[in-house]
C-alpha cells in the first residue's frame, strides 16, 4: 500500500481508511476539521496525472479510476497524525503497524544498498584477477582429478623377446 509519489513514500486516503476500518469520507472529514495538524509535508492532494499513474500501477486502486475526487496522499507523519485523531482501537493498532512499516523501509533499503555496494566491489575484484584465477584453476584442475587406474595384468604366460632362457645361459657360461 505504500507508494512513491513526488519522491515521498506515501499511502493513499482510501488505503489508510481501510487500515483504520473507517470510511474514506470520515478520514477526509477529520483532516479537514484539523487543517493545522496536516501541513503540506504530512498530506497533499494528487494531481490528475499522478492519480492516473497510481491507478495504472496499482491494481487494488481501480476503484479510484472513475472517482471525480482526487485522492489525498499521506506521508508517514500524516498517517500517524491521522491515527492520533481517530481514537479507536483499530486506529491505535494500525498506527503501530504503520510506524513499524515506515521505520523498517529505510533499514531494508540501507541493507540492500550495502549488499549491492559489496557485490560491486567483489565484481571489480573478480574482473581484475580473472586471468590470474583462470591460470590457477587450470593448474589445479589436474591435481583435483582422480589418479588413473593402474593397468590390469594380462592373463597367461608372457615371454619377453630379449630374455634368454636359463638353459642357454648355462651353456654359454661353460668353458
N, C-alpha and C positions, 0 to 999 in steps of 0.2 A: 504493500500500500504506500510505501514511501517512494516518492518520485523526485526527480531532479528537474526543477524549474527555475530559470534565471540564475543558475549557479547555486541554488539553495536546495537542501533536502527538505521536502515538504510532504504533507498529507492533505488531501482534499477534504472539503467540508463533508461530503457525503460519506466518505470512508471514516472520518473521525466521528461523525454522528452514529454510524453503525457500531463503531468500537464502544462508544459510551451508551449504547442502547437507547438513544433518543432519536427524534426526527431531525432531519437537516434544518427544517424550519425553526425548531426550538433552539438549535445551536446558533443559527444566524441571528435570531432574536436576542439571545444572550450577548452576542458580540455587539450588536447594535445598541443595546442598553448600556454597555460599558465600553465606549469607544476609547477612553483614556488607557484602558488596560491592553489594547491591541494596536500598538503603533505599526508602522509600515514594515518593520523588520520581524514582527510577530505574525502578521497575516496580510494578504493582499489578494485582490481580485485578478483572475487570469484574464488575458485578452482573448478575443475570439480565435485568433490564430493559435495561441497556446492551448485553448480548450480543444480545438480540432486535433492538434498534435497529441495531446494526452489521451483523448478518446480513441484515436487511431492506434496508439501504442499499447493501451491497456484494455483488454477485453472486458474486465469487470466494470468498466466505466461506460459501457454502451448506453446505459440508461440516461446519461447526460447528453447524448448526441442531439436529441431533439428538444432539449430544455432551452427556453428562451433566456434563462438566468445564467450569468457567468459564474462558474464555481469559485469559491474562496479557497485559497491555499494557506495552510497553517505551517509555520516553521516549528521546530521542536519547542521553542519557548511559547509560541502561540498555542500549541496543543496542550502544554502544561497549564497555561493560563486558563484555557477553556475548561480543563478538568477542575481547576480551583473554583471556577464559577458554578459548575454543575456539581452540586454536593450530594451525589448519590453513591451508593456502594459500588455500583458498576463503574462510575466515573473515577472513583479513587483507585480501584483495582486496575483500570485501564491506564490511568496516568502513570502508575508504577511500571506497567508494561511498556508504555511509550517512552518513558525515561530510559529504561534499560535498553530498548531497541536503538534509540538515538545515541546512547553512550557507547554501545558496542560497535556501531558502524565505524567510527574513526579508528578504533582499536583494530578491527579487522582490516581496514584499508591500510593502516600502518604496517601491520604484519605482512600483508600481501606485498606491499611496496618493498619491504626489507627482503623478502624472499626473491622478488624479481631482481633487485639490485645484486643480490648474492649470485643468482643464476647467471646474470650478465657477466659478473666477474669470472665465474667458472668457465663460461663460454669463451671469454677472451683468453684465459689461461690455456684452455684446450686448443684453441686455434693457434696460439703462439708455439705450443710444444707438440703440435700434431705430428710433424715429421719425426721428431725425436722419439715420441711414443710409438709410432709405427715401426721404426727401426728396432726398438727394444722388443716390441711384440713379435716381429719376425725372427729375432734371435732367440727368444724364449719359447716360441712355438715348438721347435723340435725337441726341446728338453721336456715339455709337457706331454709329448706323445708317448704312448706305452712302448716299451722296448720290443724289438722284433722277436718273434718266436724262433728258438734255435731250430736248425734243420733236423728233420726226423732221420734217424739212422736207417739205412737201407736193410732189407731183409735178404739173408743168404750170405754165401761166401764170396768175398771180393778180393781179387789179386791185383796188386799194383804192378804195372808193367815193368817198372825199373827194378823191382825187387828180384833178387837171385835166390832160388831155392836153397835150403840148408845143405842138401847132399852135394850140390855143385860147389858150394863154398868150401866144404870139407875136402873135396878132391883137389880143388885149387890150392888149398893150403898145404898138401903133402909135397915133400920134395922128390 
